[in-house]
Amino acid sequence: MEFREKIGVNAVRVALAVFATGTLMAAQAQEQTAPNTDKVERVVITGSNIKSVDAESTSPVQVIKREDIMRQGVTNVADLIGSLSAASTNGSNLSDIGGSNSFAPGGTSVGLRNLGEQSTLVLLNGRRLPVYALADYTNVFSNVDAIPLDAIERIEVLKTGASAIYGSDAVAGVINIITKTNYQGLDVTADRTQSSHGGAFGTSKASITGGFGDYDKDGYNVLLNADFYKRDSTMWTNLLQYTNPDLLKYSPNFGKYSTYSYPGNIVDSTVTPVPGCAPSLIQGGACKYNKYERFQAVPESQRANFYGSGTLDLGGGTQAFGEVLYSKITTKYISAFTYYGDGLGTVGWGNPTTGQPLTFNYLGLPATNPLNSAGEAGAALRYRFVDAPTFQNVDSTEYRAIGGLRGTFKDFDWETAAGVMGSKTSTTQRGAFSSSGFISTIGDYTKYVANTSSANLAYTATDPNFFNQPNGYHPGKVNGAAVLNTLFPAFGYEGKDSQAFVDAKVSGTLAKLPAGDLGFAFGGEIRHESYSNTPSSNLLNGDIVGYGASSSDASRNTSSLFTEFNIPVFKKFEISAAARVDKYPELSAHFSPRLAFRYTPTDSILLRGTIENGFRAPNMVESAQSTKYAYQGGTTDPLRCQQATNLQNDLINKANALSPSDPQVALLYARAEAVYSQECNFGLAIKTLNNPALQPEKSQTISVGIVIEPVKNYTASFDYWHIDRKGTIGIPSISQVLNGGPLPTGTSVNRAKLNPATDPTFTSAEVTTYGVADGPLQNVTQLMENMTEQITSGLDVGLKGKTKFDKLGTLRFALDGTYLFSYKDSNISDITENLAGQYGYSHVTANATVSLETGNFTNGFRLNYNDGYALQLGKYDATWNASTCKTNKVNACYVASQQTVDYFFVYNGFKNTVITANVMNVFNQLAATDIRAFGIGGAIPTSLQDGQGRMFKLSLQYKFK
């Protein structure tokens, strides 16, 4: 880790040295285009309510303009924001791609500074968006997939807190998405993106944008945009050949077919295919199944986003304005077919209504079962339900309508608006066992006795009709819809968010001072919110095996007042002061102050800094009465995992010593995989209780920076930032809870007593051989609290500039980089431990773009860089420290740094036509091996980058005149 830290520091030093030579150019500033008039236009910059003529404000604001969006080759807002160096790199944000196992599938969140999706405020034209109708367990967020990309003129990213300006949630920063204004004409855009790997990962997008009326001449303007997006479903089965070969070092089973197959195998001391297995699927004496056919890399998504805006001059300096946003999104997830058999142990979950713990047992067959060709009690059926309807469909709609008036009176600008917004999301999922349905169609899984005669099976069914119900489910046979609907019923959620607001503000010059105008702003807002999340009844009563539930139903009224002053102390030095008071129900009024300065000692140097107290109020899921049962995937039991790993290794070594055609090979491999997954990579049941006594999270943000322009067109900015957030609402990390960290009040770890005769993973003999001293984990109970503190600091570096050559054209360069000095989180470790450089927290994140504009041609390259980090996360992480890495033969106990190069090409030589081509990951770079995400003995590739490889995008835009 020390070596990688030196690399990160050296990268910053090199960037500074190169800048000093005058060959690099940069700026973080927003560029404003003044109208064709002698009067310089004042505009509002994100982070302030006072109009200004200065592009550089007291706080660092990064601007991504329309041409930058086109050149990056992104197809959605989430990818665009995710490419920023300030964006979170620790995987704390939700993506619709990987959201099938979350409580908020089909939605995508964004965040800054590794502080989570709720710490970053997302705005559209300076006002809030509705929140996604399903909470990500307890987190609520704005779904950026609902924003049409081609309606965007630019995105302004405020990289410091702004609660004094915008209120709750603006702790890590603000992302303000700004749409086109006073647009005339009609243009149509279409693009297609796909991989060089057989055309996989296909994405198509088309949009039409029209505007009429020149506001300056006609007194009105109307903008309409329709954006259509379709992403193809892609499965892993045809992409395994492209994945990192290092994965095979840690999982001999990776890419292999499964013995949990159709019509199945009978397993006792050997493996016997069930009659009817296709000869082509019999391998090593067992009936096999290609499980990767149902492992989805990306789900299908269809989005239709519509946006409209209008402005109308009412005369007398008054303007009417309005906006309408509507989005409809459908996401279709494909899941692996449910399978059943020995070696799967038990599944623990609970009844969210009663709190009663529940356990599902995978049993062997009775001796009299006709499938049991061995005739011995406990012989197992390994079976895959390929006739099960296994999917999850998510349908979401979102709307936002705003109308208002703005104008001027003497030296004052005023604005008022009212609006309504909301979202609805429904999920329909199938493919998991119904507990009652299993009992009625297959047998009573609660009836069993321990079977100690076999090293492979733990339990024997005592239900005589187990897997042999007269009118039930029959393996390998045609099963009717009624039986399948009973065994695999539909379940899901209905979520709804609705909001209404009224706001008003006035700003302008309060007085003329010797050093300049004393600017001020004053305003307020009243908002009503309601939020409900309703699970299906079979989730609420615990009937769906292995699934939790989250429900809430709450509403509230909030209000706020704010004020802001720009005070010119002397000609080149000004101070900005802002304050805001927000009132939430059952909470005291919260006061958020902010103080900032801006000093320009010369025309080429600007010094700036801010200090602000921010906050985040508890959302309506955290503070309202609710039911929350969840399962922490990828959990490692520190008291049983090492023993399971040792057993796994012995099973694999025993298999490798046999002939590949020996039927025992498949049996040993399958049990090795199951043993590991049961103790080192399983889903742990977690019951989380809401807490009506929660208080707002509080933060203090400090930033100080310098912007310099040593020569014309060459600028650079360096901004240091430090955020200290206290009273963060949450629950302890499972790693901390299980590995000896301090347990807050209300947190308990529940374990079954060790019983060698009925242990779900180890036989009685193995309990002794491998030194198993503790029973298996059952569940963890936690209470949401203001319990944690997060402290993070770093340096943002921005470079930008251009050089014009007589014949070659204009050469442009830009760099956007962040160096993470420190990240501390008491939810992960002691607040004194710096986690920067540990798992998920890169020291250096940066991108650099160089382009050449020659006549009608523009082409260039973009370098994307993420520093490597250790596999361990915090001193309580005993699973991935140096000692356990050595035991598990993980040679490099870290994830290496990652660099990719993209290329873009733009040609506008055809009349009214713009052609843009992008090649992402030009050199087909594999993702760095992340054995922690993959797991020892893992089965699913950890990175989409491997499957995607080199990606191509072609975009055509035609402008009607």
N, C-alpha and C positions, 0 to 999 in steps of 0.2 A: 504494500500500500504506500510505503514511503517513496518508492521509485515512481509510482504513478502520480503522487502529489508533486514531485519535482517536475514531472512532465507538464502538469497543469500550470505550475508557476512559471516554468520556462516558456510555455506558450504565450502567457500574458506578456512576459518580458520581450519576447520576440516581436509581438504585435506592437508594443510601445517603441521598440527600436526601429522597426520598419517605418512607423509613422514619423519618427524624428527625421528620417532621411527625406521625407516629402514625397514618397512614392505611393502612400496610401491616402485615401480620402474618405471622410465620413461625416455623418450627422445623424442625430436622433430626432431632429426637429421636424415639426409639421410645416410643410410648405403651403403658403396661401397665395392664391392668384388674385391679384387686385383687379378690379374692373377697370375698364378703359375710361378713367376719369382722373382728375387731378386730386380728388379726395381719396385718402387712404382708408380702406374699409376696415372697420373693427369687427372682429369675429370672436366667437366663444370657443375657447380651447378646452378640451376635456380636463377636468380638475379645477375649474373655476366657473363662477356664474357671472363674472364681469368680462365684458368684451375688451379685447386688446388688439393692438396692431402688431405685437411682437409674436413671432412664431415660437421662440423659446420662452417657456414659462418658468415659474419658480420650481416646478416639479418636472422630472423627466417624462416626456411623452413621445412614444415611438409611433410613427405613422406608416402604415402599409397602404400604398396607393394602388389604384386600379391596375396600372401596368405591372406592378410588383406581383399582384395576384395572378395575372395571366402568365407571367414568366415562371412562376413556381410550379405550374402544372397541377395545382390542387383542384379538386372537384367539389369541395365542401368547406364550410367555415371552420369546422373542427380541425381539419388537417392544416389549414392556414394558421390558425392560432397555435396549434401544437408545434409548428415549426419555429416559433419564437424561442430565443434563448432563455427568456424569463419564464416560459411555460413550465409546468411541473414535469419532472422527469421520473418521479417515484411511483408512477402508476396509480396515483390517488384519484384520477379522474375516470369517469365511466365512459365507455364507448358502446355504441349500439352493436358493434361487431362482436365484442366479447361479453355482452350483457345478458346472455340467455340464462345464466345462473344467478343473476342479481334480482333484487326486488323491483328494479326499474328497467326491464328490457325494452329495447327500442328507442332509448334516449341516449344523448351524448352531452356530457358536461365538459367544461374547460376550467382551468385554474392556473394561478401563478404562484411561484415561490415555494412549491411543494407543501402548501398549507391547506390543500383540500378544495373540493368543488364549491363549498359554501363560503369560502373566504374571498372569492373574486366576484365582483358585481359585473354583470353583463347588461349593457344598455343598447337600445336601438334609438338612434337620434336623440340621445341624452335622457331617455326615459326607460323605466324598467320594462322587462318582458314578463309574461306569465311564467309560472314555474311548471315543470313537467308534472303531469297528473299522477304519477307514481313516484313515491319517495324511494331513494336508493337506501333501503332499510330505514334509516332515520334522516338521511340527508335529502334536502330538496335543492333543486337546481333548475336553471333555464336550459331548455333543449335547443342547442345551436343548430341542429339539423333542420329546424323549421324556418331558418333564415335563407332567403334566395340569394345565392352568391352573385348573380349577374345584376342584381339591383344595387349592389354595394359600390359606392364611390371610393371609400377609404375606411380604414379601421384605425382608431386612435387608442393606444394602449398606455394608460397611466400606470407607471410602475411603482407608485407609492400608495399608501392608504389614503382614503378620501371620505371617511365617515362624516367629517365636518361639512362636506359638500353634498354627499349623496345618501348618508344615513347608514343603516345596517348593511353588513356583508362586505363593504368595501375595505377589507382589512389588508389583503395582499395587493390590491390594485383594482383598476377598472378597465374594462374592455368596452369601448363605445363604437358601435357599428353604425356608420353614417351612409345613408343612401344618396342616390343621385338627386340633384336639385336643378330646377329650370332646364330640364332636358327636352330637346326637340328632335324629332325624327323617329325612325323605326329601324331597329336592327334585330337580326335573328342570329343566334349562335347555336352551334351544335358541336359536340366533341365526343370522342370515344377513347377510353383508356383500357389497356389490357396488358397482360404479361407476355414476355417472350417464351414463357413455359407453356406452350400449347394454347395461348390465348386465354388462359385462366385469369381470374380476378377482373372480369370485364365490367366496366362502368360506362354508361351512356348518359349524356345530359343534353338537354335542349332548352332554349329559353327564347322568349320574345319580349323585347322592351320597346315601348313606345311613349313618346311624349309630345304634347302639342301646347302651343301658347308660349310666347316669350314674355316672361313676367315684366321685364323692363319696358317692352314696347306695348304689349297687349293687356297687361295688368292681371294676367293669370297664367298658371301653368298646371298641367295634369300629367302625372307619370303613372304608367301601368306596366307591370312586369309579371310574366308567368314563367315559372321555372320548373322543369320536369327532370327528374333524376331516377335512374334505375341502375341498381347494382346486382350483378348476377350472383347466384349462390355458387360457391366453390368448395369442393370436398378435398380432403387431404389424400385420397387414395391414389391419385395420379401424380402427386407432387412429392412423394417421399424420396424419390431419386435425387431431388434437388436440395434436400435438407443437409445440414451440417453433419458430416460423417462422424464427428466427435460424439454425437448422441449415442451411437452404437457402443462406444466404450463403456457407457454407464448403464446400458439397458440391452442385453442380448435379445430381449423380446421385442425391441423396437422394430416396427415394420412387419412383424410376424403375424400370421393368422392365429385366431383364438380357438381353443377347444370348447368354449361356450358357443355352441353352433346350432345349426338347424339341419336335420331333425334332432341332433344332439349326440351326446356320448354318455355311456354308462361307465362310471368310474368306481373301482374298488381297489384291488391290488394292481389292476391294469386298466387300460382304456379300451372300450369296445364301442364302435360306432353304432348308433341306433339304425336299424334297417331303413333304407330309403335315402341315405346320404349319397349324394352324387359322387361317382368314382373319382372325378377330378378334384374333389375336395378332401379326399382321404389322404392324409399325409402323416407319415410316421405311425401308421396304425390308428390314427384318430380322425374323426370328422372335424374339419376346420372351417372357419368363417373369417372373411376379410372384414374386420371391424372398421377399417379405415373408410369403407364405403359410406359410413354414417358419421364420420368425424368431420364436422363442418369447419372450414377455415374462415369463411365469411358468409353471413346469411344474406339472402335476397332482401333487397329493400327497394321500395317504390315511393317516391316523394313527389307531391305536387304542391308547390309553394307559390302563393300569389301575394303581390304587394302593389298597393296604389297610394299615391299621395297627391295632394293638390294645394295650391295657394291662390288666393284671390285678393286683389287690391280693393279695399273698401273705400279708399280715399281718406284724406286727412291724416296720412301716416299710419293707417290701420290696415292690418292684413288678417284675413281668415285662412286657416290652414287645417288640414286633416290628413290622417294616415289610416290605412286599413291593411292588416296582415292576416292571411288565412293559410293554413298548412294542413295537409292530410298525408300521413305517413303510414305505410304498412311494412312491417318487418316480419320475415318468415324464417324461423329457426328450425333446423332439422336436427333431431337428437339421435343418439345411438339407440338401437333397439334394446329393450330391457332384457337382461339375461338373469339366469338362475343357476345355482349349483353349489357344490361344496367349495370350501376355501374362501367363501365370501363372508363368513362369520356372521355378525349380527349388524343390524341397522338400528341405531337409537334415535328416537325423536320424541315428540310429546304432543299432548292435546292442548292447544293454545287456550281453549275455553276453561278447562278444569285444572290445567297445570300438571296433569298426570303423565309421568314418563311412560313411553311405549317402546317396545322392542320387537323387531321383526327378525325371525330366525330362519336361516337357510338350512333346510333339513335334508337328510338322506331319505331314500324310499323305503317303504315297508317291504318285507321279504316277499309278500304276496302280490306286489304290484306287477302287472303284466309287462311293464317296461323293464323290470329288474331281472335281466337275464342271468345275473349272478345268483339270484335267489337268496342272497344274504342280506339281513337287515342292515340298513345303513348305506348300501350302495347308492351312489349319487347320480342324479341326472344333471348333466351340464347342458343347458338348453338356452336358446335365444329365441325370443318371441318376434319372429320376423313378420308376423301378421298383425302385430300391434300397431295401432295408429300412434305414431311417435313424432310429435312436432310441437311447436309453440308459435302461434300467430299473434302479433301485436298490432292493434289499430289505434292510431292516435290522431287527434285533430287539435289544432291550436288557432286561436283568433286574438286579434288586438285591434281595437278601433279607438281613435283619438280625434277630437276636434277642439279647436281653440282659436284664440285671437291674440295677436301681438301688434305692437305699435310703438310710437314714440310720442313723447310729450316734453317739449323743450329739450333739456339735456338728459332726459330719462327714457330708458327702454322698458317696456312692460310686456308681460306675457301671462296668459292664463289658459288652462286646458282642462278638459275632463275626458275620461276614457273608461272603457270596459275591456276586460281581457280574460282569457281563461283557456283551459285545455281539458280534454277528456281522453282517457286511454283505457282500453280494455285488452286483456290478454286471455287467450284460450289455449290451454295446454293439455296434451295427452301423452301417455306412454309410461306413467308411473303406476305401480300397483295401488289399487284400493285395498285397504286392510279387510274390510267387510267383503269386498268383491273377491279377494283371493280365497277367503274362507268358504264362500259359497260356490265358487267355480273350480277351485283346486283342492283345498283342504284346510284344516285348522292348523296353522303353523305354530300355535301355542302348545300343541300336544306333541311332546317329544321326550326322549330319554337320552342321556349321555351315551355315546358309543365310543368306548376307549379301545376297541379292537383294531382300529385303523388309524394310521398316521395322517390320513388325508381328510377324514370326516369327523366332525365334532358331535353331530346330533342325528338321531334316527326318528322319523315320524312314527307316531302311534295311531294316527288317523288311518283306518283301513282303506279309505277311498282316496288317499292322498295322491294327487295327479291321476285320479281315476274316478272322478265324480260322474255318475251316469249322464247327467245333463250339463256337465261342466266343460272346462277347457281340456282339449285332448292334444297333447304335443304331437307335432308332425302331421296333424290332420287338418281338414277344413273346419274352421270354427265360425259360427254364425255371428252376425253383428250384435245380437243381444248379449251373447257371452262376452265378446270383446268390450262392449260398452260397460258391462258390469265390472270386468277385471281392470279395465283401463278407462275410467270415466274422465270426462272433461273437468278441468278445474282452472282457476285463474283469478283475476282481479278486475275491479272496476274502479277507476280513479277519476276524480274531478277536482279541478281548481278554478275558482272564479274570483275576480278582483274588480273593484271600481274605485276611481280616484278623482279628485279635483285638486289642482295645484295652481299656484300663482306666484309671480315674482316681479320685482322691479329692480332695475339697475341703472347706473349712470354716474354722472359726476356730481358729487356732493358739494365740493368747494374747489376753488382754484388756489393752489398753493404755489409758493415760489419755485418749487422743484417740479411742479406738474399738477395734474388733476388728481384730486382725492376721489377715487372710485369706490362705489359701494354697491351691494346687492342685498335684498331682503325678500324673503318669501316663505312659503309654507305649503303643506300638503295634508290632505285627509284621505285615508285609504281604508277600504273594507275588503277583507279577505275571508274566503272560506275554502276548506280543503277536506276532502274525504277520500278514503282508500278502503274499499270493501272487498275482502276475499270471498271466494265461494264457500258455501257451507261445509263442503267436505275438507277444505283446508282448515277452517275454524275448528272443526271437531276432531282434527287429527287423523282423518281417514286415509289421507294420501301418504303412503309410506315414505319416510325420509324427508318430508317437506315441512317447512315452517310456515308462518303466516305473519303478516304485518297489517294492522288495521288502525284507522284513526278517523275521527269526524269532529272537526272543530272550526270555529270562525272567530274573527276578532276585528276590532277597529283600531287603527293607529293614526297618530297625527304628529306633525313635526313643524318646527319653525327654524329658519336658518338666516344667518347674516354673514356678510363678507366685506372686507375693506382692503383696498390697495392704497398704501400710503407712501407717496414719494418723499423720502427723508431728505435727500438731496438729488442733484440732477441724474446721477447714475446709480443711485441706490434706492430701492424700494422695499417695503415690507408688506406682506400680505397676511391678514389675520382673518380667520373664519371661525364660526361656532355654529353648532346645531343642537337643538334639543328634540329628542324623539320620545314619544310616550306610547308604551305598549301596555295592554291590560295586565293587571296584577304585578306590574313592575314599576319601580320609581322612574320618574323622567330621567333620561340619560343625556348627559351633556358631553358633546364631542368638540374639543377645541383644536385649532390648527394655527401654527405660526410659520411663516416662510419668508425668505428674503431672496432678492435678485440684485446682483451687483455687476456692473459692466465697467471695469476700470479703463478699458480701451475698447475700441470697436471690434477687436478680434478676440476678446476674452470675456466670458461670462461666468460668474460664480453664483451658485444657487444652493439652497438648502431648505429643508422642511422638518418640522417636528409636529406630530399629530397624535392624538389619542383617538383610537377607533373602537368599534364594538360590533358584535353580532348578537342580535336578540335570538333567544330560543325559537326555533320554528314550531309550527303547530303539530308536528309529529313528535318532537322531543318533549314538549310540555303538556300536551293533551293526554287524556286517558287513551291508552292504546294497548294493543297486544302485539308482541314482537317475539317470534321464534325464528331463529336462523341457524344456519350450519356453516361453520368456518371451514371452507375447503382447504386442502393442503396442510392440515394440522399434523404436527409431529408430537408424539407422546415421548417426552424426554426420559421417562422411566421404563419404556418398553421398546422404543424404536431401535436402539443399538442391538438389543437381543434379537429383534426381528431381522435386522440387517445381517447379523451374523448367521442366522438360520437361512436367510435368503442366499447368501453367498455359498453356504455349504450345499444347499439344494442345487444351485447352478453348477457348482464344481462336480457334484455327483452326476448331473445330467451330461456335462461335457465329457465325462469319462466313459460314457456309454456310446454305443453305436448310434448314429443319427436315425436309424430305422427302428430302434428299440422303442416300443410304446411308452416306456417309462419316461422318455425324454420330454414329451409333451406334458405329461403329468407333473413332472418336477418343475419345469419352467412355469407352468400355470400356477402351481402352488407358491413358487418363489415370488411371482408377481403379486399374488393375493396377500401373502404374509407381509410384504413391504407396505402395500397400500393400506392394510388394516391398522398399522401402527405408525407409519411414517408419512402417510399422504392420504388422510381420511377426512371426512366431514364430521366436525364436532358440533353437537347440539348446544346452542347458546340461547338462554332465555334472558331478554333484556326488559327491564321495567322502566316505564317513564317516570319522570320526577317533576311534579308541578312546582317544586321549590327552586327550579333552575333559575340562575341569574344570567345576564348577558355576558358573553365573552368580552374581555377587554384587551386592547392592544395599544402599544406605543410604537410608532414608526419614526425613524430618523433617516434622513437622506441628505447627502451633501455631494455636490458635483461641480464639474468645470466643463465648459464648452469653449473650444478654441478654434480659431480660423487663422492659422499662420500666414497663409496666402489665399487669394481668392479661389473659391470653389473647392478648397480643401478644409474640411472641418472634422473635429473629433469631440467626443463627449466621454467623460468618465464620471460615473455616479456610484458612490458608496451607499449602501442601504442596510438598515438594521431593523428587524421587526421582533418585538417581544409580545407574544400573545399569552395571556393568563386566563385561567378559568375556562379553558377550552372544554366544550361539552363533549362527552364521549364515554367510552368504557375502556378499561385497560386492554392492551394488546394481548392476544392469546399467548404469544411467545413469552411475554413478561409474566402473565398469570401462571403459566405452567412451568416456568424455569426459575422460580424462586424470587420474583420481584415482589415488592410490597403490594398487598391486596387492599383496595379501598373497602370501606364499609358497604355491605350489600353484595360483595363478590364472594362466591364459593365455588370450589372445584369438587365435583362429585365423581367418585370412583367406585366401581364394583369391587367386592372382596375377591381376592385371588382364590380361585377354585380350580385346581389343575384338571379335575375331571370334566369340567364344562367350559374351560377357557376357549374363546372363539378363535384364537390364533395358534396357540401352542398345545401339543399333546402333553399328557402328564410327564412323560419322560423328557420332553423338550423343556418343560418348565424347570426341571432340575439341571439339565445339561447346559442351558444357556443362562442360568441364574436369574430367572424371572421372579421378582419379589413383590410385584404390585399388580393389582387387578386392572382391567381395562377402564379407560375413561368413559363416563356416561354422559355428563353434561356440565355446563358452567352456567351459573346464575349471576347476573350483573345488574347494577342499578346505574342509570345514567346520572352523571354528576359533572359539576364544574371541577374537574379533577386534574387537568393536565396543564402544562406550560410548554410553549414552543418558542424557541429563540433561533432566529436565522439571520445571517448577514452575508453580504457578497458585494461584488463590484460588477457593474454593467459597463461594457465598453462598446462604443459605437463609432464607426469610421465611415465616411462617405465623401465622394467627390468625383470630379470629372476633368478630363483633359481633351481638348480639341486638337486634332491634327488636320492639316490642310487637305490631304487626299484620303487618309485612312478613315477619318470620321471621328466620332466622339467615343472615348474610352471611359467607362464608368466603373467604379469600384465601391462596394459597401461591405461592412462587417458588422455583425450583431453578435456580441459575446457576453457571457455571464460567467464569472468565477465565484463559486460558492465557498466562502471562507468557513462558514460554520452552520451546522444544523443540529439543534438539540431538541429533544422531545421526551418529556417525562412519561409519555404513554409507551415509549419503546425502551427507554433506559433511564438512568439517573440524569437529571437536567444538566449535570456537569460534563457529560460525555458528548464529544463532538462526533456526530454521525456522518459528516461530510466525508466522502470517499468510501463509505460503507454501502451496503446493498441498496440500490435504487437512488442513491444521491451522488451524482457525478459532481466532481469539482468544476469541470469545464464543460460548458455547452456553448457551441458557437456555430455560426454559418457565415460564409463569405461568398459574395457574388461579384463576378467581373463580366462586363458585357461590352460589346463594340457595336456602335450604331453607324452604319455606312449606307447612306442613301435610304433605299426602301428596306434594307436588311438590318436586322438586329439579332445577334446571337451571343451566347455567353455560357458560363459555367457557374454552378453553385456548389460549394463544398460544405458538407454537413458533418459536424464533429461532436461526439459525446465521449467524455472521458470514462475510463473504466472505473470499477469499484469492487470492493471485497464482497464475498458471498455472505459474510457475517453481518448482522444488523444488531448492534448493541451487545453489551457484555453479557446479557441474560440469554443470548442466542447460543445455546450449547450445541445446536444441531450442525451449524456451519462454521464452527471455529477451526483453527488450524489442526487441532487434535482429531476432530471427527472427520475433517477432510482427508487427513492421512489415513485414518481407519477405512474410509470408504474409497480410498485410492483415487481421490480427486486431486490430480497433480497440481492444477492451478486453482487455488482457493479464491478466485476472483473472476469477474466478468471483464474481459479485455475491452479496451477502447474501441470505438466504432467510427469509421469514416466512410462516407459515400459521396459520390460526385454526380450531379445532375447537369443536363445540357438543355438549353432552350434555343429556339429559332423562331423569329417573327419576320414575316414578309407582308408588306402592304403595297406592293407594286401594282396589283390588279385594282381596277376601279371599284371603289366601295367595298373592297374585300380585304380582310386580314386573315392570314394563315399563321397559326401558331403550332409548333411541334415541340414536344418535350420528351426527353429520354431520362427517366429517373433511375438512379443506380447504374450509371453507365458501365462500370467495370464489374457488374454482377457480383458485388461483394456479399459474402455470406454474413449473417448476423453472428456476433460473438456468442460463444457457447455460454448459456446460462443454466448451469446444472441445478441450481436451486429451483428455478421455475420448472425445469423438466422433471427433476426428481430422480433419485437412483432407482432404476427400473421403470422409468417413465414410458408412456406410450404415445403421447400427443406432442408434436413439434411445438416449440416454445415461441417461435418468431414467424410472423407472416412474411418477413423479408426474405427468408430462405425460399419459401414457396413462390413469392412474387418474382424474385430475381430482377432482371432488367425490365422496367415498365415503359410502355410507349403511350403517348397521348397525342392526338391530332385534333385541333380545334379550328373551325371555320366560322368567321363572323362576316355577315353581309349587312351593310347599312343602306337602307333605301333613302333616296334623296327626293 
